[in-house]
Amino acid sequence: MFLFRDTILSEKTEIRSALKKIYSLSWYKSNLILTIMGINYPSWLKNLNYYNINFLIYLLKNFNISETKIKRAIELNINQLIHINSYKGIRHKLCLPVRGQRTRTNAGTQRRKRLKG
């Protein structure tokens, strides 16, 4: 078991898919980190030695922005859209789909998500 910022990564999973469980890491960033480390596909967390684990932690700290900063930036962007009364901001305010999805039949999931404030 490998713990990084309240995310538990299983040793039995492949490294790229395990890194995707960390909040701000995508498939591209996880591939980039493993390329920098020089680790080939497929490899598992249980096969890493002490040096590789420390190097992985160092790279994750440099590549990974904290979860709270990302969520705060997203919230500020949405609030800015609402403040300038753009179309997307109005859709956010009314809790409707923002990116052009159909609202007649399948907007139920967006309607359940309510903005706080």
Secondary structure, DSSP 8 states (H G I E B T S, - for coil): -EEETTEEE-TTSBHHHHHTTSTT--HHHHHHHHHHHT--SS-BGGG--HHHHHHHHHHHHHH---HHHHHHHHHHHHHHHHHTT-HHHHHHHTT--SSS---SSS-HHHHH-----
